[in-house]
Amino acid sequence: MCVRAGAGGSQRSAPVPVVPLAPRPRTERAVSEVPGSTLPRRQLGRYLRDWRIQAGLTIAEAAKLMEWGASTLQRLEKGNADRIRTIDIQELCRIYGIPGEIADGLKGLAQQAAVKSWWHSYGDLIPENFDVYVGLEASAQQLSCYQSELVPGLLQTPDYARALNRLGYPEDGPAELNRRVQLRLQRQALIMRRTRPATVAMVLHESVLRRSVGGARVMATQVRHLAELSTRPNVALRILPFEAGVPLGLSTGPFVILEFGTDGRGQPVEPPVVYVEGFTGDLYLERQGDVQRYRQAQESLERCALDTDDSRILLRQVSKGYSA
């Protein structure tokens, strides 16, 4: 039974010189010939488009270097390619000057099966340091989230992020630690930018506020930051208090529902995706039934949480408590 209180990644290198390609042998195996736009393919296309633009090439120019028609490259960038070959992805990476580690990640994306639910195991085909989720998040226009353990990366202060990264990567030196923190902070442009910022509907369990990360000073600043963010028109932040019990009767764990906007006809630009982070890998769900079940969970959690005004009051009280 729930009790309502109140009325609410990656560094990029400079492109290398572009050199026309030699003809490729026809015997190269296609890694995937299943039609349809799956999440790995869409992410592959998104990264390739971004790097092509950074290299200063039009679709026509890049396609000519690949000895393709422009429509072939356009389908690949939109995630609609019927046939993807690792050798083609490798050559595109060379043309665009994509660094080796990122190129390995893109080749790994090309090899993923055409499935509607995708388990991305860290280090399996795709290098562990290639962050698939960050690229997906950057394209989202709406995020509906639940977090029961930690402040999400989109809402973290530098000191909170630094404390977590220091624990997660104890062997990193100061320079690498600062790099990780900066990459996390750069993600926040998604909701902070002036033009068309993404909208966020966030439910945080009260335990997130009570779990100390980095000490009292860090927590006071972090919780105050959450209160300030909650005043933004594109951020709806609700706290699920301990008194709400277990609204769903079971634990869903943290999750994010990502949506990517609609076209001129009101149809989704891309299918919505549910992201569930794991310790050894991440789960991406696209099946309509799975997405709908998580939407219902989000709605139930929001109904049992404090409203946005009372959540802000609680946040400010907790921040003062850490400062005392």
N, C-alpha and C positions, 0 to 999 in steps of 0.2 A: 504493500500500500504506500502510495506516495503522499507527501504532505507539502502543499504549496504555501510558501510564505510570501505575503505581499501581493501586489497586483501584477512580476516578470522573470649551384654549383660548380661549374668547372672552369678552370682557367683556360684561356684561349691564346694561342700563339699567332704571330703574324703569318699571313698566307705566303706560301712559297711560289716561285715563278710557275706559270702554267705552261705545260708542254703537251702538244698533241699526242694522242695515244696511238700506239701501233694496233693493228687489227688483232682481235682476241680469238683464240681457237674456239671452234664451235663445239668442242667436246666438253667444255666446262659444265659441270653439273649445276642445275638450278637447285638452290637450297629449299625453295618453297614454290609450289605451283598451285596452291589453294587460293581461289579468288576471295575477295572480301577484305575489309579494312579492320584488321585486329589491332589491339593496342600497341604491341611491339612494332608493327609496320608503321603505324601512325607516328610513333616516336622517332623511328628511323627517318621517315620522311621529313619530320619537323626539324631534326638536327641537320639533315643534309641541306634543306632549304636555307637555314640560318647561316651555315658555313658557305654556301654558294654566294649568298648576298655579301657576306664578309669578304669573300674573295673578289668581289666586284664583277661578277659574271651574271648575265641574264640567263634565263632558261635556254634560250636559243643558242647562246654561245657555249654554255656547258654541254648541251646536248650534241652540238657539232663536234666537240672534242671527244665525246664518247661514241661518235658515229651513230647517234640515235636521232630519231625524230623528236621534236620538242615535246610532243604529247607523251612520249614514253617517260621522259624525266618528270614531267608534270604529274603523271599518275604515281610515280615512285614517291614524289614529295607529298602527295596527298594521302599516301598509305593505301592506294588502290592498285598497285602493281600486281599483275597476275603471276609474274615470274621474277624472282629475285636471285641473283647470282653473287656469291661472295667475291668473285673476282671483279665484278662491276662496282661493288661497294668499295673494294680496296682501291680501284682506280679513281673513283670519285674522291676518295679521301686524299689521294695523292694530288689530284688537280686542285682541290680546295686548300691544300696545306694543312690538313687536320693532323694534330699530333698523334703519335703512335698509340698511346693509352686510350685516347678517345676513339681512334679508328678501330681498335680491338673491340671496344664496346659496341660500336655501330655494326661491325660484322657479327657480333653476338646477337644483336637485335634481329638481324636479317635471318638468323638461323632458328628463331623461335617458331614453335608450331602455331598453326592458325586455330587458336582456341579462344573461347569466350571467358575463361577463367585462367589466369596465368600466374603461376608461382615462379617468382624470380629468386632463385637461390643464389646467394652471394658467391661470386667467384666461379659460377658454373656458366660457361660460354661467355658471359659478360663479366669483365673484371670487377672486383669488389669495389674499387674506388670510382666506378662509373655510375653516377647517381641517376637512375631512370626516373625516379619520382620527381626530382626537382624540375626536369624538363617538362613533365606533365603538368605540374603545379603552375609553372610560369604561363601556361596557355589557358588556364582556367579562368572563367568569369564569375563563378560562384562556388564557394566551398562550404559544406555543412559538416561540422566536425564534433567529435566527442573525445575528450582526453581525461583519463582518470589517474594519471601518474605524474606527468611533467607538463610544464608550459610548452605548447607547440612552438616550433622554430619560427613561425611567422610572427609570434608575439613576444619573443625572448629579448631581453636586454643584453648588451655586450658582456657584462660580468656574469650573468646567468649562463649564457652560452659558453663562455670561457671556462666556467667551473665544470660544466658537463663534459666539455671536450678534454679538459685536463684529466678527468676521471676515465673517460673512454679511450684516450690515446696517451697513456702515461709516458710513452717513450718519445713523444714529439718534443722538439725544442721550441723555444719561444717564437721563432719565425713561423714555423709550421702551425703552431697553435693559433697565432694571430691570423694566418691565412684561412684556417678553418672557420674562425669566428667571423671574419669579413665575408666569406662566402655565405654563411648563414644569414648575416644581416642584409646582404644584397637581395635575398629572396623577399624581404619585407617590402621592397618597392612595389610588389604586386598589390598590396592593399594601401600603400602610402602615397602612390603617385597621384598627381592632380587630375590627369585625364583618364577617365573610365577605370577607376580602381576596382579590383575584384570585390565582391560582397562576401562577407564571412558571417555565418551563423554558428557560433561556438558555444558548446556546453562544456564547462570545466567542473570536474568533481571537486568538492571542497578540500579533499585530501591533497590536491595539487598545491593549494595555498598553504597547507600546513606542513608539507614535506620540505625540509630545509635543504637548499642547494646553495653552497657557497657561503653560508652563514647568514646571520640576521641582517646585516647591512645590505647584502646582495638581495635578499628576499624582500626587504622593505622597498627597495627601488623597483624590483620586478613587479610586485603586486601593485604598487602605485602606478606603474607603467600600464598595467592591465586596465586599471580604472580610467586612465586617460584615454587609452585606445577605445574604450567602450563608449566614449562620447562621439566618436566618428560616425557619420551617418551610414557608412557602409559596413560597420562592425556591430553585430548584435551578440553581446557576450552575456551568457547566463551561468550562474553558479548552481550546481546541484548539491544541496546541503546534505550533511550526514543524516539529518532527520527524514530525508526523502526515502531512506531505505534502499531497496533494490527495485526500481520501477518496472523493469522488464521480467523480474523473477529469475534472471540469470545474468551473467556478465558478458557483455559483447566484446569488451576490450576496446581500446582506442580505435577510431576509424575516421576516414575522411571521404565524403562524397564529392566528387569533382564534376562540375558541369561547365560546358564550353560555349554557351550562348546559342542563339538561334539565327537562322538565315532570314531572308526577306519574306519567306512564306511561313515563318514561325516554326520551322522544323529545326531540331538540334543540329548544330554544325558537326558535332561528333557525339557518339553515344556517351552518356554519363558513365563514370567509373567509380567504383568503391575501392579505396586503398586501405589495406590492413597491414601495418608494419609488424614484422617479426624479428626475432633475435638472430636468426640465420638466413632470413630471406623475407621477401615481401609478397603479399597476395593482391592481385588486381582482379576485380570482379566486374564483368560487363553484362552478364545475363540479366534480363529485365526483372525476373523474379527476385534475384539476389539484391539488385539495386533497390527495388521496391521494399524489400524487407528491412534494409538498412534505413531507408527513408522513414518507415514506420517507427523504427527504433529511435531515430532522431526526434521525431515528433513527440513520442512518448517521453523522452528525456527532457525535452523543452517544456512540456506541460507540467512536469514534476519539479522543474528547477525554479529558482527565484526569477522574477521578471528582471528586465534589464536595469531598471532603476534601483531595485533592492539589491541586485547583484553588485552594482557600483558602490552602494553604501557599505556592503559587507567587505568589498575589496579595500576600501579606504580605512575601514576599522582594522582589518588584518594588517595593513601596511603600518598603521600607527602602532599596533602591538609589537611589530618587529623593531620599530624605532625606539620604543620605550626603554 
